């Protein structure tokens, strides 16, 4: 599998916001750059009004961190930046500091394909303060988008059931990387194939596709177009039938299907790309069945998403393959996950942790302190709750607190097993995690979701999965809030 360094360039150290570098410079100037710190990457609300998010983007993030270094071109660029007085923005000694630096962080993360919930760290970064700071923007860039698209794909798969789903979004994606990232994330989320050939090559994703309206329009008649395509690619025939008259196009495709069979080939399907897809698919199915082609599939495209597929299936649509493009690859319903990256602890001069909390008038924006871990609790093999706790403190497992409330304790559900979700990825800057194949990740995500209650997998969710703070973590959070508000 190709890495980000192969896709773009060996160094992506400047893929960050300027203020990350100015803060790193400030830490260096003040002598605090090497203090050990802990940051967590998490989101505050489930996307799309649903009940979960599907973690994605870890492997590209691993590539980015594994190759974290400033090239001479990067350093020359930074050395040329100027402040508002015309003087260099950075001291030359800081440029030398960056030149000599090596990645030295510990990183723990939820494996891709893991269902995650608000306030749960998807990644935990521990290491030199300046390095953790520089990773904020690129990690959010990678994890936010791929988690969002993987979640949308997963929701589509939930409503599609046993049908085949294809990702068709490259032409509407947000640029080249948006297209590649979307294809990868959609496959993590469960789709069966992509139209994106470069993504197929880079990520070993199955590719699918046949012809467009222009193929039909380039021939004198629709029948001539179908016949020419059948001659060119008899083993890849899905005929697009709505260039002129959709049902007449289906009849012509059925005739071509019979001719292909006489020549020892089988037509795969017909594609509908406009109109009332439910009604047209029902009529198309009848035409194909009468023609003796019951195995020929009906493919549908045209701005599909999870809600429209659910509606079409409820109306009895005879569609077996769904081509989902714009509204998957661009995450049309919700353009950003809203993931954030917050400091939660820093070592003091004596080597002890100073725990940190960010305050806000909005309780949902008050961060959680500590070196956090997520413990998933199971009863008879099914998840019943997630418990957030501080690895540096004892765990009390009698009750838990809603992450955005301060006085509503909930009893800890009865459980007979648990697993901690954040797994080692880097130790002292060295990669220690395996690199599972995308097929492994995709299958792991499907297996995880099947374990959760069906209510969590619905398009709209009324009852959230139970997530809470462990008792000692909640007590620590309250102490820090009170101390901060009293100026201590």
Secondary structure, DSSP 8 states (H G I E B T S, - for coil): ---HHHHS-S--TT-S-HHHHHHHHHHHHHT-TTSEEEEEEE-SS-GGG-S-EE---HHHHHHHHHT----HHHHHHHHH-B-TTSSBSS-HHHHHHHHH-----EEEEE-TT-EE-TT--SEEEEEEHHHHHHHHHHHHHHHHHHHHHHHHHHHHHHHHTTSEEEE--GGGSSHHHHHHHHHHHHHHTT-SEES-HHHHHHH---B-----HHHHHTSSSHHHHHHHHHHH-TTS-EEE--SS-HHHHHHHHHHHHHHHHHTT----EEEE-SS-HHHHHHHHHHHHHHTT-TT-EEEE-SS--HHHHHHHHHTT----EEEE-HHHHT-TT-S----EEEEEEEE-TTS-EEE-----SSGGG----SSEEEEEEEETTEEEEEEEEETTS----SEEEETT-SS-EEE----SEEEE-EEEEEETTEE-S----HHHHHHHHHHHHHHS-GGGGSSS-SS---EEEEHHHHHHHHHHHHHHHTT-
